[in-house]
Amino acid sequence: MVTEVASCTFDRLELDSGATLAPVEVAYETYGELNGARSNAILIVHAFSGDAHAAGEGGWWSSMIGPGKAFDTDKYFVLCSNVLGGCRGTTGPGCINPETGCPWAMSFPQVTIADMVRLQRMLIDHLGIDKLLTVSGGSMGGMQALEWAVSYPERVASAIPIATTARHSAQQIAFNEVGRQAIMADPDWNNGNYYGGRLPGRGLAVARMVGHITYMSDESMREKFGRKLRTPDQFEVESYLKYRGYKFVDRFDANSYIYITRAMDTFDLTQRGALPTLFESNEARFLLISFTSDWLYPPYQSLEIVKALRGRNCDVAYCNLDARYGHDSFLVEVEQQTEVVRGFLASTFREAAANA
Amino acid sequence: MVTEVASCTFDRLELDSGATLAPVEVAYETYGELNGARSNAILIVHAFSGDAHAAGEGGWWSSMIGPGKAFDTDKYFVLCSNVLGGCRGTTGPGCINPETGCPWAMSFPQVTIADMVRLQRMLIDHLGIDKLLTVSGGSMGGMQALEWAVSYPERVASAIPIATTARHSAQQIAFNEVGRQAIMADPDWNNGNYYGGRLPGRGLAVARMVGHITYMSDESMREKFGRKLRTPDQFEVESYLKYRGYKFVDRFDANSYIYITRAMDTFDLTQRGALPTLFESNEARFLLISFTSDWLYPPYQSLEIVKALRGRNCDVAYCNLDARYGHDSFLVEVEQQTEVVRGFLASTFREAAANA
């Protein structure tokens, strides 16, 4: 697999808020090779805490992307970039504000899912890709895939939004808000001005622990931990959450946590019109996937989108996969996903070639 | 309704841990009047953050307890005490350790659900009640009701455990652990030594916010908050959680939070034998209630207990009530609960009188 780790800087990016970021940098990786017709490009969009390193050793979706895998890098050119507002190479609150020479921190402008996608579009323009074969991701990645299909329908032959929603429910907002409050309750957060000092690690760890519970299912937690003890005074599940919480602090920026969860919470496709009207004469093909045990992004949220697409005679397939791992299923339930994604991509590629 | 607010001090209480509390105080309230045969006494046991003030103005279960209500104080003598380890009048970590003259804080001995119930038994002994007509409560109250039925079967004519479990699942432990970690992450917690100083209010508020989400259902949150905005930058649900979180700090002690959630997590009836064998020849009557939308204490946990009771031919009724409010249903879904509780109590009372 040919892998390229790269970064690209653009002069300016206009944001939904009216603010402008100038310049803006985006970190990305590519796997496989772009064909002569530039018709085999797939954009992978990551979830909340992901990054551009989607495939290869340690890649967050390496089980799905690679030679012979669902997103087959022997056939397709796969691209993944870190989202705007992130902390893994793309411009975010931890970067230096060129006007002040100091980190943006909480003076970073609010970003939206649409802003993230706008930057991705600039990136594929830069790479000379007119039309993506597909854009796919789970959770917040699914929101970006939907945003692509709605905002730039002429630029995508298909979209594969997984375990996602057209808008966060009160419960989803609430869990994110608890995470933000945990961070902001940490005195080391210091209104966001902690760069170069002590990180708000305790608050960020607590936020991550809440997140982890919501990513698993009651059943998968019972299977993995049950009531097993780690020490006489500590359950395995307690030790696991604490470990994962504090490990997260090493790789994620607390202010990015606040900005990106905020982007998820404010995302609401229905603000631009009823869902069916948004997909009016959309010619992209859709494959939506949800998971039976996912209680954070329950199947009914995917079904709502599927119904809207069907109501406009769009080309849509939907699989509610029987899976035990809750929201994490999109990362670990590889076998069933591979089957449906592989078939969908092959037919999309054939159709696109026939229409070319 | 005759109401009495009282407190009682006992010389000593032996704990499961081997430690002894001497003396130990218990705060309680009673409603209605004990009949001559002392056969109409009902013990109400509260949930995690409850207290002895169950009925009357501002009582946490006043919708269920009072003249003509489910627990009818015109007929029954209703008693509710604050749990051991609490912070509302009963001995807990915020009380003075007589040996040091300072608050116990984290040197308070670990307490269990069985310890709480042992203290309640001393209280009914003190009040001259041989046998309770019933013991009832939701959530952690349900655990105490089960503990009563298993540890002192000869002292209860019946038990009504509501929205509860014989043991916490990994997910239930995990949510409690996040709350504890949020408290302990607050520098003002200071290893539990904050009495007389600044309270660990930020940590406790975050812990409470997590709790609140788990008490509601996806559906009830959507109905109550949806995506409504409180200000242009704040969702209603965010404002609500923050308000409830910080309000909790005024009435609850952070160390009690740690001790009581720990008691819930370590509660495990099955450690004393398989559930069916625990109920072997138990002559109490049982009414178990769960709620369809309660995802924190899902119906399958009640059903597990019901099956064990049925397997031993115990007298058990079970209602899985159709309710929207999640775990909070036991507090707010009054109408259906009243119907089943009233009938169950009346027949239990008749039967007990016939057997007397």
Chai-1 contact restraints between the chains, C-beta under 6 A:
chainA,res_idxA,chainB,res_idxB,connection_type,confidence,min_distance_angstrom,max_distance_angstrom,comment,restraint_id
A,S169,B,R222,contact,1.0,0.0,6.0,A-B,restraint_1
A,A170,B,M221,contact,1.0,0.0,6.0,A-B,restraint_2
A,A170,B,R222,contact,1.0,0.0,6.0,A-B,restraint_3
A,A170,B,F225,contact,1.0,0.0,6.0,A-B,restraint_4
A,A170,B,G226,contact,1.0,0.0,6.0,A-B,restraint_5
A,A170,B,V237,contact,1.0,0.0,6.0,A-B,restraint_6
A,Q171,B,D218,contact,1.0,0.0,6.0,A-B,restraint_7
A,Q171,B,M221,contact,1.0,0.0,6.0,A-B,restraint_8
A,I173,B,F235,contact,1.0,0.0,6.0,A-B,restraint_9
A,I173,B,V237,contact,1.0,0.0,6.0,A-B,restraint_10
A,A174,B,I213,contact,1.0,0.0,6.0,A-B,restraint_11
A,A174,B,V237,contact,1.0,0.0,6.0,A-B,restraint_12
A,A174,B,L241,contact,1.0,0.0,6.0,A-B,restraint_13
A,E177,B,E238,contact,1.0,0.0,6.0,A-B,restraint_14
A,V178,B,M209,contact,1.0,0.0,6.0,A-B,restraint_15
A,V178,B,V210,contact,1.0,0.0,6.0,A-B,restraint_16
A,Q181,B,V206,contact,1.0,0.0,6.0,A-B,restraint_17
A,A182,B,V206,contact,1.0,0.0,6.0,A-B,restraint_18
A,A185,B,R202,contact,1.0,0.0,6.0,A-B,restraint_19
A,A185,B,V206,contact,1.0,0.0,6.0,A-B,restraint_20
A,P187,B,P187,contact,1.0,0.0,6.0,A-B,restraint_21
A,R202,B,A185,contact,1.0,0.0,6.0,A-B,restraint_22
A,V206,B,Q181,contact,1.0,0.0,6.0,A-B,restraint_23
A,V206,B,A182,contact,1.0,0.0,6.0,A-B,restraint_24
A,V206,B,A185,contact,1.0,0.0,6.0,A-B,restraint_25
A,M209,B,V178,contact,1.0,0.0,6.0,A-B,restraint_26
A,V210,B,V178,contact,1.0,0.0,6.0,A-B,restraint_27
A,I213,B,A174,contact,1.0,0.0,6.0,A-B,restraint_28
A,D218,B,Q171,contact,1.0,0.0,6.0,A-B,restraint_29
A,M221,B,A170,contact,1.0,0.0,6.0,A-B,restraint_30
A,M221,B,Q171,contact,1.0,0.0,6.0,A-B,restraint_31
A,R222,B,S169,contact,1.0,0.0,6.0,A-B,restraint_32
A,R222,B,A170,contact,1.0,0.0,6.0,A-B,restraint_33
A,F225,B,A170,contact,1.0,0.0,6.0,A-B,restraint_34
A,G226,B,A170,contact,1.0,0.0,6.0,A-B,restraint_35
A,F235,B,I173,contact,1.0,0.0,6.0,A-B,restraint_36
A,V237,B,A170,contact,1.0,0.0,6.0,A-B,restraint_37
A,V237,B,I173,contact,1.0,0.0,6.0,A-B,restraint_38
A,V237,B,A174,contact,1.0,0.0,6.0,A-B,restraint_39
A,E238,B,E177,contact,1.0,0.0,6.0,A-B,restraint_40
A,L241,B,A174,contact,1.0,0.0,6.0,A-B,restraint_41
